[in-house]
Amino acid sequence: MQLSPLTQRRLSAFKSNKRAYISFVVFLIVMIISCFSELIANDKPLIVKYKDKILFPQLVSYTDSYFNGDFPTEADYKDPFIVQEINQNGWMLMPLIPFSYNTIDYELEKPTPTAPSSKHWLGTDDEGRDIVARILYGIRLSVIFAFTLTLISSIIGIFAGAIQGYFGGKLDLFMQRFIEIWESLPQLFILIIAASLFTPSFISLLIILLFFSWTSLTAVVRAEFLRVRNFEFVKAAKALGVPNSRIIRKHILPNAVIATITYVPFIISESIVALTALDFLGLGLGHDYPSLGDLVRQGKDNLQAPWIGISIFIVLSTLLTLLIFIGEGVRDAFDSRKTHG
């Protein structure tokens, strides 16, 4: 696919910003690693050869009785009997970190939280779970949540701003007053009420935050539509009888979308902070999710274990800094003064 000259200039401008480009590459590497968390940190083997059969425990659940055990439940691959049975009849390949985000290490020699060691590179939390594993899974969860929230809220916000800016008049006035009232609602109190009514899940928390985040791009799109709707090509399209929906979609929306792209990395970072803050306050995802906010809370509650707080501080600050640098690079790349300079 041949890129337009303008797109090529923007890509060149982004790559010339070394800080933004390196941040993008590092962020991409981090995301790729976190996407394969199950292959890096897991309490199930990657591959098992047992009695001349090749097994994949991460894809298929094998019972304890399958390995000559006594129980019909899923096999525990840390059970000495299971380990000995497999080694006598084959072999198994464990991940680099033999712990998942919710695996509790019952073989710790010291009370939890334990300090970093060769077994647990960044130590364990106060429940005996590996911090590296929780960080890997937590980064993936936070970024996927933030990307999903940003995508859906941007679509709604762009649509609302387009309707406001294109039609203007009383509709614009009414929607502006509605948005002002909506943004003045006490978000924290509403989240507290929602958390007291039901246990938040990924979907429910996404919907709740979506109620308050969709307005982030509305003002930008509205301003762009108010500016462009009086241009000659728009008036000409109206005079030719082109439907309003086509004018919005084909003639004005592309310009508005370009104006909003520069805000996307910043909105993603805000979404990550929002999720982390809610998890820290106990209003976010439940205990079954790998949460960066939960590690922040544990760092606060376990000051005698500074490795927890230091680890999550470095992870969050690095992640957010990368997104900010990427956002600055995208903003400069779409700046017509710099692109055409």
Secondary structure, DSSP 8 states (H G I E B T S, - for coil): ----HHHHHHHHHHHH-HHHHHHHHHHHHHHHHHHTHHHHB-SS-SEEEETTEEE-TTTS--BGGGGT-S-SSB--TTSHHHHHHHHHHEEEE--SB---TT-B-TT-SS-SS----SSSTT-B-TTSBBHHHHHHHHHHHHHHHHHHHHHHHHHHHHHHHHHHHHH-HHHHHHHHHHHHHHHTS-HHHHHHHHHHHS---HHHHHHHHHHHHGGGTHHHHHHHHHHHTTSHHHHHHHHTT--HHHIIIIIIHHHHHHHHHTTHHHHHHHHHHHHHHHHHHT-SS-TTS--HHHHHHHHHH-TT-HHHHHHHHHHHHHHHHHHHHHHHHHHHHT-HHHH--
